[in-house]
Amino acid sequence: MTAPTKITFFSTLTPMVAAGVKTITIRDESESHYQPGSRVAVHQLETDHYVCDIVIDSVAPLAFEDINARHAEQEGMSLTELKALILQIYPERPPLFVVDFHLAEQLARSQRVD
C-alpha cells in the first residue's frame, strides 16, 4: 500500500495544526498507513481547503483506555474533551493508532544556518 500524501482534520482543529500546537492525531486502522518521514498535505475535512504540510514522525497502536493527559496536551485539548471526541468519531471503539507529526516548516527552520 502506498503511503498517503494527504490528511484531513476538522476545520476547528486545523488552526492548531498550522500553529504547531496539535502534534498528534488519533485515527482508526483505515488511516494508520502514514509512513514516518513522509511529508503530508493537511486539508480541512469540510472544505478540502489546503492548510499546511506536516512530516510524520511515527505511527503506533493506541488502546482507547491508554489515552492519557499527554495525548490530550498534544491534541491541544483536555483529556475529557479528547476522549469524548474520539467516542463521537469512533463510537464502535475500533483499534486506534496515534500519528505523531510536526510542521514541515519547523524542520526547515531548525536546519537553517544563519
C-alpha positions in Angstrom: 0.0 0.0 0.0 1.3 3.5 -0.9 1.7 5.9 2.0 -1.0 8.6 2.0 0.1 12.1 1.0 -2.9 13.9 2.4 -4.6 14.1 5.8 -7.8 15.9 6.8 -8.8 17.5 10.0 -12.0 19.2 11.2 -11.8 22.9 10.3 -11.9 23.7 14.0 -8.6 21.8 14.5 -6.6 23.0 11.5 -5.5 26.3 13.1 -3.9 24.2 16.0 -2.1 22.0 13.4 -0.9 25.1 11.4 0.3 26.7 14.7 2.2 23.6 15.7 0.1 23.2 18.9 -1.6 19.9 17.7 1.2 17.4 17.1 -0.7 14.1 17.1 -3.9 12.7 15.7 -5.7 9.5 16.8 -7.1 7.6 13.9 -8.6 4.1 13.2 -6.9 1.4 11.2 -8.1 2.8 7.9 -6.0 5.9 8.5 -3.0 4.2 10.0 -0.8 3.8 6.9 1.2 7.0 7.1 4.9 6.5 6.9 7.4 8.1 9.3 9.5 10.7 7.4 6.8 11.3 4.8 5.5 14.8 4.0 1.7 15.0 4.1 -0.6 17.8 3.0 -3.1 18.9 5.6 -6.6 19.8 4.4 -9.8 20.8 6.1 -12.3 17.9 6.2 -15.3 20.0 5.4 -14.0 22.1 2.5 -10.8 20.2 1.3 -9.0 23.6 1.7 -5.2 23.1 1.9 -3.8 24.3 5.2 -0.1 23.3 5.5 2.3 20.4 5.3 3.3 18.1 8.1 6.0 15.4 8.5 5.0 12.1 10.0 7.3 11.2 13.0 5.7 7.9 14.0 2.5 5.7 13.9 1.8 3.4 16.8 -1.2 1.4 18.1 -3.1 3.0 20.9 -5.8 1.5 23.1 -8.6 3.8 24.0 -8.0 3.0 27.6 -4.4 4.2 27.2 -5.3 7.7 26.0 -3.8 10.0 28.7 -3.2 13.6 29.6 -0.1 13.8 27.4 -2.1 12.8 24.4 -4.7 15.4 25.2 -1.9 18.0 25.5 -0.5 17.0 22.1 -4.0 17.2 20.7 -4.5 20.7 22.2 -7.5 19.9 24.4 -8.4 18.4 27.8 -8.4 14.7 28.3 -12.2 14.7 28.8 -12.7 16.6 25.5 -10.3 14.2 23.7 -12.0 11.1 24.9 -15.4 12.5 24.1 -14.3 13.5 20.6 -12.8 10.0 19.9 -16.0 8.3 21.0 -18.0 10.7 18.8 -15.9 9.9 15.8 -15.4 6.2 16.6 -18.4 5.1 18.7 -17.7 1.4 18.0 -14.2 1.9 19.5 -12.1 0.2 16.8 -8.4 -0.4 17.1 -6.8 3.1 17.3 -3.4 4.5 16.2 -1.6 7.6 17.2 0.1 9.5 14.4 2.8 11.9 15.7 3.8 14.7 13.4 5.4 18.1 13.2 5.0 21.1 10.8 7.2 20.7 7.7 8.2 24.3 8.1 9.6 23.7 11.6 12.0 21.2 10.2 13.2 23.7 7.5 13.7 26.4 10.2 15.6 24.2 12.5 18.0 23.2 9.7 18.6 26.8 8.6 22.1 28.2 9.1 22.3 32.0 9.6 
